[in-house]
Amino acid sequence: MTLTSRVVHSDPDILGGTPVFVGTRVPMITLLDYLEAGDSLDVFLDHFPSVTREQTIAALELAKEMRFLKVFRRRSTTTPARDRTDVMC
């Protein structure tokens, strides 16, 4: 079982396929919205008791990893012309 499948789940029959925390109907984006608004993790957990602290931490780690991979892929596929050896000067 992957980290993603233990933390976040997407099912067309649950909120139209919106990624939610496993075992809940709480969208993962809701956590990000709370944090973006300046609320603490404890406030989010108080408002959504069906989500565990472990799930939220794992979801944030997953989001961080996904963001890193996205940036890494973008950087590795867009090499500036001055660094490429196949460009004639």
C-alpha positions, 0 to 999 in steps of 0.5 A: 500500500502506497503512502498516497493510498493510506492518506488520500483517496479519490472515488467518483462516488465521493464528492465527485472524485475530489481527493479526500482523506481516507475514511472521511469526506474531508477534501485534502484541499480543505487542509491547505485552505485552512493553512493558507488562511493562517489557521493552525493544524490544531484548528483544522483538526478541531473542525474535522475530528474524523481526520487524524494528525498523522493523516494531515502530516503525511498529506503535507509531506506528500504535497511537499514531495509532489511539489519538489518533483514537479519543480525538479522535472520542470528544471530538468526539461528546460535547460537554458540555451547557454548550457546546451552543447547542441546550440551553435554560438 
